[in-house]
Amino acid sequence: MTLSDKEKMVAIISNGIAVFSLLQERDSVPKNTTMYDFVLKIVPENIKSELNIELIDEVFQYVSSAHSST
Protein backbone atom coordinates (compact mmCIF):
# COMPACT_ATOMS: atom_id res chain seq x y z
CA MET A 1 0.00 0.00 0.00
CA THR A 2 1.33 3.40 -0.98
CA LEU A 3 0.69 6.44 1.17
CA SER A 4 -1.24 9.30 -0.35
CA ASP A 5 0.35 12.76 -0.42
CA LYS A 6 -1.96 13.84 2.42
CA GLU A 7 -0.91 10.85 4.55
CA LYS A 8 2.74 11.65 3.84
CA MET A 9 2.08 15.26 4.85
CA VAL A 10 0.52 14.21 8.16
CA ALA A 11 3.55 12.00 8.90
CA ILE A 12 5.97 14.82 8.03
CA ILE A 13 4.07 17.35 10.13
CA SER A 14 3.94 14.97 13.09
CA ASN A 15 7.65 14.27 12.80
CA GLY A 16 8.40 17.99 12.44
CA ILE A 17 6.44 18.80 15.59
CA ALA A 18 8.32 16.09 17.51
CA VAL A 19 11.74 17.28 16.30
CA PHE A 20 10.85 20.92 16.99
CA SER A 21 9.78 20.01 20.53
CA LEU A 22 13.01 18.13 21.19
CA LEU A 23 15.12 20.99 19.84
CA GLN A 24 13.10 23.47 21.89
CA GLU A 25 13.75 21.45 25.07
CA ARG A 26 17.47 21.60 24.31
CA ASP A 27 17.37 25.33 23.50
CA SER A 28 18.59 24.49 19.98
CA VAL A 29 15.85 26.16 17.97
CA PRO A 30 17.09 29.24 16.11
CA LYS A 31 15.72 32.48 17.55
CA ASN A 32 12.34 33.63 16.27
CA THR A 33 11.59 30.22 14.70
CA THR A 34 8.04 29.09 15.29
CA MET A 35 6.76 25.56 14.98
CA TYR A 36 5.02 26.64 11.78
CA ASP A 37 8.28 28.00 10.31
CA PHE A 38 10.06 24.79 11.23
CA VAL A 39 7.43 22.54 9.66
CA LEU A 40 7.30 24.68 6.50
CA LYS A 41 11.06 24.26 6.05
CA ILE A 42 11.05 20.45 6.29
CA VAL A 43 8.20 19.71 3.87
CA PRO A 44 9.41 18.40 0.51
CA GLU A 45 8.46 20.65 -2.41
CA ASN A 46 6.71 17.84 -4.31
CA ILE A 47 3.93 17.57 -1.68
CA LYS A 48 3.82 21.15 -0.39
CA SER A 49 0.49 21.66 -2.14
CA GLU A 50 -1.09 19.47 0.57
CA LEU A 51 0.21 21.75 3.34
CA ASN A 52 -1.91 24.32 5.13
CA ILE A 53 -1.95 25.90 8.57
CA GLU A 54 -5.21 24.19 9.51
CA LEU A 55 -3.63 20.77 8.92
CA ILE A 56 -0.62 21.68 11.06
CA ASP A 57 -2.99 22.85 13.81
CA GLU A 58 -5.09 19.69 13.54
CA VAL A 59 -2.06 17.38 13.74
CA PHE A 60 -0.60 19.40 16.63
CA GLN A 61 -3.90 19.26 18.52
CA TYR A 62 -4.18 15.49 17.97
CA VAL A 63 -0.59 14.78 18.99
CA SER A 64 -0.88 17.01 22.05
CA SER A 65 -4.11 15.39 23.24
CA ALA A 66 -2.81 11.88 22.53
CA HIS A 67 0.29 12.51 24.64
CA SER A 68 -1.59 14.17 27.47
CA SER A 69 -4.03 11.27 27.83
CA THR A 70 -1.28 8.72 28.52
C-alpha positions, 0 to 999 in steps of 0.5 A: 500500500502506498501512502497518499500525499496527504498521509505523507504530509501528516507524517511529516508534520507529526515528525516535524512537531516532535523534532521541533519540541526536542530541539526546543527542550534543548534550547537548539531552535534558532531564535524567532523560529516558530513551529510553523516555520520549522514545519514549513522548512522540512516539507518536501516541495513535491507535496507542499500543495497538501500543506496548510496551517489548519492541517498543522494545527489539527495534527498538533492538537491530535498529537498534544491530546494523545500525549496528554491522555497517557 
